[in-house]
Amino acid sequence: MAQPSFLHKPTTSIFTSTPSPFCFLLFLLTLCTLGIYTLHHRHLQPTTPPSKTALHFHRTFLSLATNATLSAYLRHLTLHPHLAGTPPSLQTAQYVHSHFSNLGLPTHVNDYSALLSYPSHSSLTVHFANGTAHSLPLGEPGLKRNDGVVPPYHAYSPSGSAAGYAVFVNYGREEDYAALEAQGVSVEKAVVVARRGEMSRFAVVEKAAEKGAAAVVMYTEAAVRGGVERGTVMGGLGDPVTPGWAGVEGGERLGLDDSDVSRRFPKIPSMPVSVATAEVILRSLEGTRVPLEWRGSLKSTVGSGVGPGPTLLNFTYQGEKKIASIRNVFAVIRGSEEPDRFVLLGNHRDAWTYGAVDPNSGTAALLDIARRYALLMRLGWKPRRTIILCSWDAEEFGMIGSTEWVEQNLVNLGSKAVAYLNVDCAVQGSGFYATATPQLDNLLLEVTKKVRDPESEGMKVFNKWKTTDKGMNILRFSGADSDFAPFLYHAGVPSSDLYYGRDFPVYHTSFDSYDWMINYGDPLFQRHVAIAGVWGLLALHLADDPVLPLNYLSYAAQLQEYTIVLSNLLAGSISLHPITASIQEFVVAAKEAEEDAKKLREQETLGSISDLKKRMLNDRLMFAERGFLDAEGLQGRGWFKHLVYGPPSDPDGKLFFFPGIADAVSRSRRMNRTEGDVAIQHEIWRVARAIQRAGYALKGGLT
């Protein structure tokens, strides 16, 4: 996962104590006897001919789960670090490819050349006021030179050296700098120390450069002791030298000095450090006292001041940007009746280190879904629509593998993709979470009623979710932190993202290993089974149901809620009538579509429905999401086309929907009142027209 939405917190096991190695081994051996034999037995035959209905196959899919198989996949995937663009990463791609092809699934790869970034050298020396100096540790404990783990670094950080007084800037937000400025503290030519929060790394470094800092040292407070969070500091998505088109061999590439490329890289260097290294610096700072509002959330021990100094930091980072090969791997299960309609399941494969949680808990689930689908095919199942299993590369550098593929296949995705179902860090800890575009809400709830909850005996995921989350809070997309981003924000494909647990302390560190998973994350792989069940069953419904299970009444209700929030934010200074009027039209269209769907499902039960009628309605349901796209995209960020969901440009903003309006509100602070209101009103009209387009698509006719 490229960027987290929240700070990582330590997770707890479902057990009060760690199971003994012997018990765990016995458990695995027992399940291997029952499960892996089933996986590889080529002559598997049902004892009695099953009913050839989709519902039967869906139940069978859930029954084919084995914890041991998932454990075996994850173990193999995490034997070695596999950073994108390196030989071990290619070996991992070959493993996934072999798995798909050995199951008898049509399999292919797409290779791209992309600009990636690797470290050459880094150092950080602290000079204390008493005249002593120390070289601070930048690595992680227990690592050896031949482990193959990349040293902690920020991908795409510019190379450079800096010497300056240290200043603590909290999370590096605008409000943090405002608090410093109010106390007369300047960061001009300083080496600032920032802790990771809700802002992207790129935003933190860019803000520091804007304030005149010379370099950034960044630490993650919730990281496991000694762990250092690697990550990208590139802005935007996809290969930076092929913005908007795929980085195919022999294709056009921009130079590093091109403005469209250079603006995606920070202007000053940065590096990640451990909490322990950050504490050495922070304890020594004097000057203005740490603001009271910062102290309330500080977990690490810090000094009484924020600086500047008297501690001086000597900072050096040298890195290399180079064109490297990346590989996406696909397995295709061709639809029997609508082969030109695609249901896509995707997970990235590359990792900063071993990647047990991020991303290979999701890769293991994808491999297990492939295994189960292959078994269903041997039992006679054929999906109505085509299912594509997607294993992406170079996600950690900025969703590069998925973005290049979406850009290359944009027309066909726009006309043929039903939905994209993403899983990244599938198992981080306890608790089920789902993010989705609203037309998938009802399907999500129905599917979770059929999958066993991994944490409560005798319960389904739905029941536990309802109990713990007070009404199943389905989250909405607002960031660009995984491979759903190009599908939703650029291509307008209905999307979801599923995971167990919100935060985990080994994120992007060398401790994200198989050992951590079996000791803390999911000792018996029950959460892996659950996430694979929900993910695979969602796809089965979208691929098999004659009438697509997409309900836009949820979308209409969500748009109405957004309008209320927006109205409160703008406090009546700007007219929201264009949006409210377009939502009223959308509600009518959503009700008509749902009534039509209900009638066709009833007719389907009676066997009196034509394929043409189903196709016509399904097209309406499938294309409605595309209506929210705008050809020009967001102002200054034209690649982002979606006007309901997308990452706002201002990380300090108050809106996490209608990104164009959110951007206009932020820009208006730098304008006079009249100009600002005009800019916001224009974006309101753009959103209103997008909602109208979606409503027209749902109606299916011409105006």
C-alpha positions as CSV (number, residue, x, y, z in Angstrom):
1,M,0.0,0.0,0.0
2,A,1.6,3.2,-1.1
3,Q,0.2,5.6,1.5
4,P,-1.8,4.9,4.7
5,S,-4.9,6.9,5.6
6,F,-4.1,6.9,9.3
7,L,-1.2,6.4,11.6
8,H,-0.4,2.8,12.3
9,K,-1.3,1.3,15.6
10,P,-0.1,-1.9,17.1
11,T,-2.4,-4.8,16.4
12,T,-3.5,-7.6,18.7
13,S,-3.9,-11.2,18.0
14,I,-7.2,-13.0,18.3
15,F,-5.5,-15.1,21.0
16,T,-4.5,-13.9,24.5
17,S,-1.2,-15.6,24.0
18,T,0.8,-16.8,21.0
19,P,0.2,-20.4,20.0
20,S,3.2,-22.7,20.5
21,P,5.1,-23.6,17.3
22,F,4.2,-27.3,17.8
23,C,0.5,-26.6,18.0
24,F,0.7,-24.4,14.9
25,L,2.7,-27.0,13.0
26,L,0.2,-29.7,13.9
27,F,-2.7,-27.4,12.8
28,L,-0.9,-26.8,9.4
29,L,-0.2,-30.5,8.9
30,T,-3.9,-31.4,9.6
31,L,-5.1,-28.8,7.2
32,C,-2.5,-29.7,4.5
33,T,-3.9,-33.2,4.6
34,L,-7.4,-32.0,4.0
35,G,-6.8,-29.0,1.8
36,I,-3.6,-29.1,-0.3
37,Y,-4.5,-32.6,-1.6
38,T,-7.7,-31.1,-2.9
39,L,-5.8,-28.3,-4.5
40,H,-3.5,-30.4,-6.6
41,H,-5.5,-33.6,-7.2
42,R,-6.1,-33.5,-11.0
43,H,-8.9,-36.0,-11.0
44,L,-11.1,-34.5,-8.4
45,Q,-14.8,-35.5,-9.0
46,P,-17.8,-34.7,-6.9
47,T,-19.4,-37.8,-5.3
48,T,-22.8,-36.8,-6.6
49,P,-23.6,-34.5,-9.5
50,P,-24.2,-31.0,-8.1
51,S,-27.0,-28.7,-9.1
52,K,-25.6,-26.6,-12.0
53,T,-26.9,-23.3,-10.5
54,A,-24.8,-20.3,-9.8
55,L,-26.0,-20.3,-6.2
56,H,-24.7,-23.9,-5.7
57,F,-21.3,-22.9,-7.1
58,H,-21.2,-19.9,-4.8
59,R,-21.7,-22.1,-1.8
60,T,-19.1,-24.5,-3.1
61,F,-16.6,-21.7,-3.5
62,L,-16.9,-20.9,0.2
63,S,-16.6,-24.5,1.2
64,L,-13.3,-24.9,-0.6
65,A,-11.3,-22.6,1.7
66,T,-8.3,-24.0,3.5
67,N,-6.2,-22.0,6.0
68,A,-3.1,-24.1,5.3
69,T,-3.2,-23.3,1.6
70,L,-3.2,-19.6,2.2
71,S,-0.4,-20.0,4.7
72,A,1.7,-21.9,2.2
73,Y,1.2,-19.2,-0.4
74,L,2.2,-16.5,1.9
75,R,5.2,-18.4,3.1
76,H,6.5,-18.8,-0.4
77,L,5.8,-15.2,-1.4
78,T,7.7,-13.8,1.6
79,L,10.8,-16.0,1.4
80,H,12.8,-13.0,0.0
81,P,12.4,-9.3,-0.3
82,H,11.0,-8.3,-3.7
83,L,11.3,-4.6,-4.4
84,A,9.9,-3.7,-7.8
85,G,12.4,-3.7,-10.7
86,T,14.8,-6.1,-9.0
87,P,15.4,-9.8,-9.9
88,P,13.6,-11.2,-6.8
89,S,10.5,-9.2,-7.9
90,L,10.6,-10.9,-11.3
91,Q,10.9,-14.3,-9.6
92,T,7.8,-13.5,-7.6
93,A,6.0,-12.6,-10.8
94,Q,7.0,-15.9,-12.2
95,Y,5.6,-17.7,-9.2
96,V,2.2,-16.1,-9.6
97,H,2.3,-16.8,-13.4
98,S,3.1,-20.5,-12.8
99,H,0.4,-20.8,-10.2
100,F,-2.2,-19.4,-12.6
101,S,-1.1,-21.5,-15.5
102,N,-0.7,-24.7,-13.4
103,L,-4.4,-24.3,-12.5
104,G,-5.2,-24.4,-16.2
105,L,-6.2,-20.7,-16.4
106,P,-5.3,-18.7,-19.5
107,T,-2.4,-16.6,-18.3
108,H,-0.5,-13.7,-19.8
109,V,1.8,-10.9,-18.7
110,N,2.2,-7.2,-19.6
111,D,5.7,-5.7,-19.3
112,Y,6.3,-2.0,-19.0
113,S,9.4,0.2,-18.6
114,A,9.1,2.8,-15.9
115,L,11.2,5.3,-14.0
116,L,11.9,3.8,-10.6
117,S,14.2,5.1,-7.8
118,Y,16.8,3.4,-5.6
119,P,19.2,4.5,-2.8
120,S,23.0,4.7,-3.2
121,H,24.1,6.3,0.1
122,S,22.7,8.1,3.0
123,S,24.0,9.5,6.3
124,L,22.8,11.7,9.2
125,T,25.2,13.2,11.7
126,V,24.1,15.1,14.8
127,H,26.2,17.9,16.3
128,F,25.2,18.7,19.8
129,A,25.6,22.1,21.6
130,N,28.4,20.7,23.8
131,G,30.6,20.1,20.7
132,T,30.1,16.3,20.4
133,A,29.0,14.7,17.2
134,H,27.5,11.3,16.4
135,S,26.6,9.4,13.2
136,L,22.9,8.4,13.7
137,P,21.8,4.9,12.7
138,L,19.6,4.9,9.6
139,G,19.0,1.1,9.2
140,E,17.1,-1.5,11.1
141,P,18.4,-3.9,13.8
142,G,19.1,-7.5,12.8
143,L,19.6,-6.9,9.1
144,K,22.7,-8.2,7.3
145,R,24.3,-6.9,4.2
146,N,23.3,-10.0,2.2
147,D,19.6,-10.1,3.4
148,G,18.6,-8.3,0.2
149,V,16.4,-5.8,2.1
150,V,16.7,-2.3,0.6
151,P,18.0,0.3,3.2
152,P,15.3,2.7,4.4
153,Y,14.8,5.5,1.9
154,H,12.3,7.7,0.2
155,A,11.9,6.8,-3.5
156,Y,12.3,9.8,-5.9
157,S,13.8,12.0,-3.2
158,P,16.3,14.3,-4.9
159,S,20.0,13.6,-4.0
160,G,21.6,16.3,-1.9
161,S,23.3,17.4,1.2
162,A,22.3,19.9,3.8
163,A,23.6,21.2,7.1
164,G,21.2,23.1,9.3
165,Y,19.7,23.5,12.7
166,A,17.0,20.9,13.6
167,V,13.4,22.1,13.9
168,F,10.5,19.9,15.0
169,V,7.4,20.6,12.8
170,N,5.0,18.1,14.2
171,Y,3.1,16.6,11.2
172,G,4.3,19.3,8.8
173,R,0.9,20.7,8.1
174,E,0.1,24.3,7.3
175,E,-1.4,24.7,10.8
176,D,1.8,23.3,12.4
177,Y,3.9,25.9,10.6
178,A,1.4,28.6,11.5
179,A,1.9,27.6,15.2
180,L,5.7,27.9,14.8
181,E,5.4,31.2,13.0
182,A,3.2,32.6,15.7
183,Q,6.1,31.9,18.2
184,G,8.6,33.5,15.9
185,V,10.2,30.1,14.8
186,S,11.5,30.0,11.2
187,V,12.5,26.8,9.4
188,E,14.5,28.7,6.7
189,K,17.5,26.5,5.8
190,A,16.7,24.2,8.7
191,V,16.6,20.4,8.6
192,V,13.0,19.8,9.8
193,V,11.9,16.7,11.7
194,A,8.4,15.6,10.9
195,R,6.3,12.7,12.1
196,R,4.0,10.8,9.8
197,G,0.3,11.7,9.9
198,E,-2.5,11.9,7.5
199,M,-0.6,13.9,4.9
200,S,1.3,12.0,2.1
201,R,5.1,12.0,2.3
202,F,5.1,14.1,-0.9
203,A,2.9,16.8,0.7
204,V,5.1,16.9,3.9
205,V,8.3,17.4,1.9
206,E,6.7,19.9,-0.5
207,K,5.3,22.0,2.4
208,A,8.7,22.0,4.0
209,A,10.3,23.2,0.8
210,E,7.7,25.9,0.5
211,K,8.6,27.1,4.0
212,G,12.3,27.3,3.1
213,A,13.6,24.1,4.8
214,A,16.8,22.5,3.4
215,A,15.8,18.8,4.1
216,V,13.3,16.6,5.9
217,V,13.8,13.8,8.4
218,M,10.6,11.8,8.8
219,Y,9.7,9.2,11.5
220,T,6.6,7.1,12.1
221,E,5.6,7.1,15.8
222,A,3.6,3.9,15.7
223,A,6.3,1.9,14.0
224,V,7.6,-1.2,15.7
225,R,10.7,-0.4,17.8
226,G,13.6,-0.1,15.4
227,G,11.4,-0.1,12.3
228,V,11.8,2.5,9.6
229,E,9.0,3.2,7.2
230,R,10.1,3.3,3.6
231,G,7.9,4.9,0.9
232,T,7.6,7.1,-2.1
233,V,7.7,10.9,-2.1
234,M,6.6,11.2,-5.7
235,G,3.4,13.2,-6.4
236,G,0.8,11.8,-8.7
237,L,0.3,8.2,-10.0
238,G,1.9,6.1,-12.7
239,D,5.2,6.3,-14.5
240,P,6.4,9.9,-14.2
241,V,8.0,10.0,-17.6
242,T,4.9,8.7,-19.4
243,P,2.1,10.8,-17.9
244,G,-1.2,9.8,-19.3
245,W,0.0,7.0,-21.6
246,A,1.5,3.6,-21.0
247,G,5.2,3.1,-20.7
248,V,5.5,0.5,-23.4
249,E,8.8,-0.5,-24.9
250,G,9.8,1.9,-27.7
251,G,7.1,4.4,-26.7
252,E,7.5,8.1,-26.0
253,R,9.2,9.2,-22.7
254,L,9.7,12.6,-21.4
255,G,13.0,13.8,-20.0
256,L,13.6,14.4,-16.3
257,D,13.8,18.1,-16.9
258,D,10.4,18.3,-18.5
259,S,8.0,20.4,-16.4
260,D,5.4,17.6,-16.3
261,V,8.0,15.3,-14.8
262,S,10.0,17.5,-12.5
263,R,6.9,18.9,-10.7
264,R,6.2,15.4,-9.5
265,F,9.4,15.2,-7.5
266,P,10.1,17.1,-4.3
267,K,12.5,20.1,-4.4
268,I,14.4,19.1,-1.3
269,P,15.8,15.8,-0.1
270,S,14.2,13.7,2.6
271,M,14.9,10.4,4.5
272,P,13.0,8.2,6.9
273,V,14.4,7.3,10.4
274,S,13.3,5.2,13.3
275,V,11.6,6.6,16.4
276,A,14.8,6.0,18.4
277,T,16.9,8.0,15.9
278,A,14.3,10.8,15.9
279,E,14.3,10.9,19.8
280,V,18.0,11.5,19.9
281,I,17.4,14.7,17.9
282,L,14.1,15.8,19.5
283,R,15.4,15.4,23.1
284,S,18.2,17.8,22.4
285,L,16.1,20.7,21.0
286,E,15.7,23.9,22.9
287,G,14.1,27.2,22.1
288,T,10.3,27.8,21.9
289,R,8.4,25.2,23.9
290,V,6.5,22.4,22.1
291,P,2.9,23.8,21.6
292,L,0.4,22.3,24.0
293,E,-1.8,20.9,21.2
294,W,1.1,18.9,19.9
295,R,2.0,17.4,23.3
296,G,-1.4,15.7,23.6
297,S,-0.7,13.3,20.8
298,L,3.0,12.9,21.3
299,K,3.9,9.3,22.2
300,S,7.7,9.5,21.9
301,T,9.8,11.3,24.5
302,V,10.8,14.8,23.2
303,G,12.6,17.7,24.6
304,S,10.9,20.8,25.8
305,G,11.7,22.9,22.7
306,V,11.0,22.8,19.0
307,G,14.3,24.5,18.0
308,P,15.9,25.8,15.9
309,G,18.7,23.8,17.4
310,P,21.0,24.2,19.2
311,T,21.4,20.8,17.6
312,L,22.9,20.8,14.1
313,L,22.1,18.1,11.5
314,N,24.4,17.2,8.7
315,F,22.2,15.4,6.1
316,T,23.3,13.5,2.9
317,Y,21.2,11.4,0.5
318,Q,22.3,10.0,-2.8
319,G,19.9,8.1,-5.0
320,E,19.5,6.9,-8.6
321,K,16.5,7.2,-10.8
322,K,16.5,4.7,-13.6
323,I,14.3,3.0,-16.2
324,A,13.4,-0.5,-14.9
325,S,11.2,-3.3,-16.2
326,I,8.0,-4.1,-14.3
327,R,5.5,-7.0,-14.9
328,N,1.8,-7.3,-14.4
329,V,0.4,-10.9,-14.4
330,F,-3.1,-11.8,-15.4
331,A,-5.4,-14.9,-15.4
332,V,-8.5,-14.8,-17.5
333,I,-11.7,-16.8,-17.0
334,R,-13.7,-16.2,-20.1
335,G,-17.4,-15.5,-19.7
336,S,-19.8,-17.9,-21.3
337,E,-22.6,-15.5,-22.3
338,E,-21.1,-12.0,-22.0
339,P,-17.3,-12.5,-22.6
340,D,-17.0,-8.8,-23.4
341,R,-18.0,-7.7,-19.9
342,F,-15.1,-7.8,-17.3
343,V,-15.1,-8.2,-13.6
344,L,-11.6,-7.4,-12.3
345,L,-9.9,-8.5,-9.0
346,G,-6.6,-6.9,-8.4
347,N,-3.7,-6.9,-5.9
348,H,-0.2,-5.6,-6.1
349,R,2.7,-8.0,-5.7
350,D,5.8,-5.8,-5.1
351,A,6.9,-5.0,-1.6
352,W,9.4,-2.7,0.1
353,T,10.8,-5.7,2.0
354,Y,9.2,-9.1,2.6
355,G,5.7,-7.8,2.4
356,A,3.8,-10.3,4.4
357,V,1.0,-7.8,5.2
358,D,1.6,-5.3,2.4
359,P,0.8,-6.7,-0.1
360,N,1.2,-10.4,0.0
361,S,-1.6,-11.2,2.4
362,G,-3.7,-10.0,-0.5
363,T,-1.7,-11.9,-3.1
364,A,-2.1,-15.1,-1.1
365,A,-5.9,-14.5,-1.1
366,L,-5.8,-13.8,-4.9
367,L,-3.9,-17.1,-5.5
368,D,-6.4,-19.0,-3.3
369,I,-9.4,-17.4,-5.2
370,A,-7.8,-18.6,-8.4
371,R,-7.4,-22.1,-7.0
372,R,-11.0,-22.2,-5.9
373,Y,-12.3,-20.8,-9.2
374,A,-10.3,-23.5,-11.1
375,L,-11.9,-26.2,-8.9
376,L,-15.3,-24.7,-9.7
377,M,-14.6,-24.9,-13.4
378,R,-13.7,-28.6,-13.1
379,L,-17.1,-29.0,-11.5
380,G,-18.8,-27.4,-14.4
381,W,-19.0,-23.7,-13.5
382,K,-18.6,-21.1,-16.2
383,P,-19.1,-17.5,-15.3
384,R,-21.6,-15.5,-17.3
385,R,-19.1,-12.6,-17.6
386,T,-15.3,-12.7,-17.9
387,I,-13.3,-12.6,-14.7
388,I,-9.8,-11.2,-14.8
389,L,-7.3,-11.8,-11.9
390,C,-4.7,-9.0,-11.9
391,S,-1.3,-9.1,-10.1
392,W,0.2,-5.6,-10.3
393,D,3.8,-4.5,-10.1
394,A,5.4,-1.3,-8.8
395,E,2.4,-0.1,-6.7
396,E,4.7,1.0,-3.9
397,F,6.3,3.6,-6.2
398,G,3.0,5.2,-7.1
399,M,0.5,2.6,-8.4
400,I,2.7,2.4,-11.5
401,G,1.8,-1.1,-12.8
402,S,-2.0,-0.7,-12.6
403,T,-1.9,2.9,-13.9
404,E,0.1,2.0,-17.0
405,W,-2.3,-0.9,-17.7
406,V,-5.4,1.3,-17.2
407,E,-4.0,4.0,-19.5
408,Q,-3.2,1.4,-22.2
409,N,-6.7,-0.2,-22.0
410,L,-8.7,2.9,-21.2
411,V,-11.3,2.6,-24.0
412,N,-12.1,-1.0,-23.4
413,L,-12.3,-0.5,-19.7
414,G,-14.6,2.4,-20.2
415,S,-17.0,0.3,-22.4
416,K,-16.6,-3.1,-20.9
417,A,-15.5,-3.1,-17.2
418,V,-18.3,-4.0,-14.7
419,A,-16.3,-3.4,-11.5
420,Y,-12.8,-3.4,-10.1
421,L,-12.4,-5.2,-6.7
422,N,-9.1,-4.3,-4.9
423,V,-7.4,-6.0,-2.0
424,D,-4.0,-4.7,-0.8
425,C,-3.0,-5.2,2.8
426,A,-5.7,-7.9,3.2
427,V,-4.8,-8.8,6.8
428,Q,-3.4,-6.1,9.1
429,G,-5.1,-7.1,12.3
430,S,-8.6,-7.4,13.7
431,G,-11.9,-6.0,12.4
432,F,-13.4,-6.0,8.9
433,Y,-13.3,-2.8,6.8
434,A,-14.6,-2.0,3.4
435,T,-14.3,1.0,1.1
436,A,-16.6,1.1,-1.9
437,T,-18.4,3.2,-4.4
438,P,-22.0,3.3,-3.1
439,Q,-23.7,1.2,-5.8
440,L,-21.8,-1.8,-4.4
441,D,-23.2,-1.3,-0.8
442,N,-26.1,-3.7,-0.9
443,L,-24.0,-6.4,-2.6
444,L,-21.3,-6.0,0.1
445,L,-23.8,-6.4,2.9
446,E,-25.4,-9.5,1.3
447,V,-22.0,-11.2,0.7
448,T,-20.8,-10.6,4.2
449,K,-23.9,-12.4,5.5
450,K,-22.6,-15.6,3.9
451,V,-19.0,-15.6,5.0
452,R,-17.9,-16.9,8.4
453,D,-16.5,-14.4,10.8
454,P,-12.9,-15.3,11.7
455,E,-13.1,-13.8,15.2
456,S,-16.4,-15.0,16.6
457,E,-17.6,-18.6,16.6
458,G,-20.9,-19.1,14.9
459,M,-21.2,-15.6,13.5
460,K,-21.0,-14.2,9.9
461,V,-18.8,-11.3,9.0
462,F,-21.9,-9.2,8.6
463,N,-23.0,-9.8,12.2
464,K,-19.7,-9.0,13.7
465,W,-19.3,-5.9,11.5
466,K,-22.7,-4.7,12.5
467,T,-22.0,-5.2,16.2
468,T,-18.5,-3.6,16.3
469,D,-19.0,-0.8,13.8
470,K,-22.6,0.3,14.8
471,G,-24.1,-0.1,11.4
472,M,-21.5,-1.3,9.0
473,N,-19.8,2.0,8.1
474,I,-18.8,1.4,4.5
475,L,-16.0,3.9,3.8
476,R,-15.7,6.1,0.7
477,F,-12.7,6.7,-1.5
478,S,-10.8,10.0,-0.9
479,G,-7.1,9.0,-1.1
480,A,-4.9,7.5,-3.8
481,D,-3.2,4.9,-1.7
482,S,-3.7,1.7,-3.8
483,D,-4.5,0.2,-7.2
484,F,-8.2,1.2,-7.2
485,A,-7.1,4.8,-7.9
486,P,-6.6,4.6,-11.7
487,F,-9.8,2.4,-12.2
488,L,-12.0,4.8,-10.3
489,Y,-10.5,8.2,-10.6
490,H,-9.3,7.9,-14.2
491,A,-11.6,5.3,-15.8
492,G,-14.8,5.7,-13.8
493,V,-15.1,1.9,-12.9
494,P,-17.2,1.0,-9.8
495,S,-14.6,-0.1,-7.2
496,S,-14.1,-1.6,-3.7
497,D,-11.2,-2.1,-1.4
498,L,-11.3,-4.7,1.4
499,Y,-9.1,-5.5,4.4
500,Y,-8.9,-6.8,8.0
501,G,-7.4,-4.4,10.5
502,R,-6.7,-0.7,10.0
503,D,-3.1,-0.1,11.0
504,F,-0.1,-2.3,11.7
505,P,3.3,-1.4,13.3
506,V,5.5,-3.1,10.7
507,Y,4.3,-1.1,7.7
508,H,7.0,-0.7,5.1
509,T,9.6,-2.0,7.5
510,S,11.8,-5.2,7.3
511,F,9.7,-6.6,10.1
512,D,6.7,-7.1,7.7
513,S,7.4,-10.8,7.5
514,Y,5.8,-14.2,7.7
515,D,6.9,-14.5,11.3
516,W,5.0,-11.3,12.2
517,M,1.9,-12.6,10.5
518,I,1.9,-16.0,12.3
519,N,2.7,-14.4,15.7
520,Y,0.4,-11.3,15.5
521,G,-1.5,-10.6,12.4
522,D,-3.3,-13.9,11.7
523,P,-1.8,-16.9,13.5
524,L,-4.3,-19.5,12.1
525,F,-5.0,-17.6,8.8
526,Q,-8.7,-17.3,9.6
527,R,-8.8,-13.7,8.5
528,H,-7.1,-14.6,5.2
529,V,-9.9,-17.1,4.6
530,A,-12.6,-14.5,5.4
531,I,-11.2,-11.8,3.2
532,A,-10.7,-14.3,0.3
533,G,-14.3,-15.4,0.8
534,V,-15.8,-11.9,0.7
535,W,-13.6,-10.9,-2.2
536,G,-14.2,-14.0,-4.3
537,L,-17.9,-14.0,-3.6
538,L,-18.4,-10.4,-4.6
539,A,-16.8,-11.2,-8.0
540,L,-18.9,-14.3,-8.4
541,H,-22.1,-12.3,-8.0
542,L,-20.9,-9.6,-10.4
543,A,-19.9,-12.2,-12.9
544,D,-22.8,-14.6,-12.6
545,D,-26.0,-12.6,-11.7
546,P,-28.1,-12.1,-14.8
547,V,-29.0,-8.6,-13.7
548,L,-26.0,-6.8,-12.2
549,P,-26.3,-6.3,-8.4
550,L,-25.6,-2.5,-8.6
551,N,-28.0,-0.3,-6.7
552,Y,-27.8,3.4,-7.2
553,L,-30.3,4.4,-4.5
554,S,-27.3,4.1,-2.1
555,Y,-25.4,6.5,-4.4
556,A,-28.3,9.0,-4.4
557,A,-28.5,8.9,-0.6
558,Q,-24.8,9.4,-0.3
559,L,-24.9,12.4,-2.7
560,Q,-27.6,14.0,-0.6
561,E,-25.6,13.6,2.6
562,Y,-22.6,15.2,0.8
563,T,-24.7,18.2,-0.1
564,I,-25.8,18.7,3.5
565,V,-22.1,18.7,4.6
566,L,-21.2,21.1,1.8
567,S,-24.1,23.4,2.7
568,N,-22.9,23.6,6.3
569,L,-19.3,24.3,5.2
570,L,-20.2,27.1,2.8
571,A,-22.8,28.5,5.2
572,G,-25.2,29.7,2.5
573,S,-22.8,32.0,0.8
574,I,-22.9,30.1,-2.5
575,S,-25.9,28.5,-4.3
576,L,-26.0,24.7,-4.2
577,H,-29.2,24.6,-6.2
578,P,-27.4,23.2,-9.3
579,I,-26.3,20.2,-7.3
580,T,-29.6,19.7,-5.4
581,A,-31.5,19.8,-8.7
582,S,-29.3,17.3,-10.4
583,I,-29.5,15.0,-7.4
584,Q,-33.3,15.1,-7.6
585,E,-33.0,14.0,-11.2
586,F,-30.5,11.3,-10.2
587,V,-32.9,10.0,-7.5
588,V,-35.7,9.6,-10.1
589,A,-33.3,7.7,-12.4
590,A,-32.0,5.5,-9.6
591,K,-35.6,4.6,-8.6
592,E,-36.5,3.7,-12.2
593,A,-33.4,1.6,-12.6
594,E,-34.0,-0.3,-9.4
595,E,-37.7,-0.9,-10.3
596,D,-36.6,-2.2,-13.7
597,A,-34.0,-4.4,-12.1
598,K,-36.6,-5.8,-9.7
599,K,-39.0,-6.6,-12.6
600,L,-36.3,-8.3,-14.6
601,R,-35.1,-10.4,-11.7
602,E,-38.7,-11.6,-11.2
603,Q,-39.0,-12.4,-14.9
604,E,-35.7,-14.2,-14.7
605,T,-37.1,-16.4,-12.0
606,L,-40.0,-17.3,-14.3
607,G,-37.7,-17.8,-17.2
608,S,-39.4,-15.2,-19.4
609,I,-36.7,-12.6,-19.9
610,S,-34.7,-11.8,-23.0
611,D,-31.0,-11.4,-23.1
612,L,-31.4,-8.1,-24.9
613,K,-33.4,-6.7,-22.0
614,K,-30.8,-7.8,-19.5
615,R,-28.1,-6.4,-21.6
616,M,-29.8,-3.0,-21.9
617,L,-30.4,-2.6,-18.2
618,N,-26.9,-3.9,-17.3
619,D,-25.4,-1.3,-19.6
620,R,-27.3,1.4,-17.8
621,L,-26.1,0.1,-14.4
622,M,-22.5,-0.3,-15.6
623,F,-22.0,3.0,-17.3
624,A,-23.6,5.3,-14.7
625,E,-20.3,5.6,-12.8
626,R,-18.6,6.9,-16.0
627,G,-21.0,9.9,-15.9
628,F,-19.1,11.3,-12.9
629,L,-16.0,11.7,-15.0
630,D,-15.1,15.0,-16.6
631,A,-13.0,15.1,-19.7
632,E,-10.9,18.1,-18.4
633,G,-10.4,16.6,-15.0
634,L,-9.6,18.5,-11.9
635,Q,-8.0,21.9,-12.3
636,G,-4.3,21.5,-12.4
637,R,-4.6,17.8,-12.0
638,G,-6.3,16.8,-15.3
639,W,-5.4,13.1,-14.9
640,F,-8.0,12.8,-12.1
641,K,-11.3,12.8,-13.9
642,H,-13.9,11.8,-11.2
643,L,-15.8,14.7,-9.7
644,V,-17.4,12.9,-6.8
645,Y,-14.4,11.0,-5.5
646,G,-10.7,11.7,-5.6
647,P,-7.8,13.0,-3.5
648,P,-8.1,16.7,-2.7
649,S,-5.0,18.8,-3.5
650,D,-5.0,20.4,0.0
651,P,-4.3,17.8,2.7
652,D,-5.6,20.4,5.3
653,G,-8.9,20.7,3.5
654,K,-12.3,19.8,5.2
655,L,-13.9,18.0,2.2
656,F,-13.2,14.4,1.4
657,F,-15.6,14.3,-1.6
658,F,-16.3,16.5,-4.6
659,P,-12.5,17.1,-5.0
660,G,-12.9,19.9,-7.6
661,I,-15.0,21.8,-5.1
662,A,-12.6,21.0,-2.3
663,D,-9.7,22.4,-4.4
664,A,-11.7,25.5,-5.2
665,V,-12.5,26.1,-1.5
666,S,-8.7,25.9,-0.8
667,R,-7.8,28.2,-3.7
668,S,-10.4,30.7,-2.6
669,R,-8.5,31.5,0.6
670,R,-5.9,33.2,-1.7
671,M,-8.5,35.2,-3.6
672,N,-10.8,38.1,-2.8
673,R,-14.3,37.1,-1.7
674,T,-15.9,37.6,-5.1
675,E,-13.3,35.8,-7.1
676,G,-13.3,32.9,-4.6
677,D,-17.1,32.5,-4.7
678,V,-17.0,32.5,-8.6
679,A,-14.4,29.7,-8.6
680,I,-16.4,27.6,-6.1
681,Q,-19.7,28.2,-8.0
682,H,-18.1,27.0,-11.2
683,E,-17.0,23.8,-9.6
684,I,-20.5,23.3,-8.2
685,W,-21.8,23.6,-11.7
686,R,-19.3,21.0,-12.9
687,V,-20.3,18.5,-10.2
688,A,-24.0,19.2,-11.0
689,R,-23.4,18.4,-14.7
690,A,-21.5,15.2,-13.8
691,I,-24.4,14.0,-11.6
692,Q,-26.8,14.8,-14.5
693,R,-24.6,12.7,-16.9
694,A,-24.7,9.8,-14.5
695,G,-28.5,10.1,-14.2
696,Y,-28.9,10.2,-18.0
697,A,-26.8,7.0,-18.2
698,L,-29.1,5.3,-15.6
699,K,-32.1,6.3,-17.7
700,G,-30.5,4.8,-20.8
701,G,-32.2,7.1,-23.3
702,L,-31.4,10.3,-25.0
703,T,-32.6,13.7,-23.8
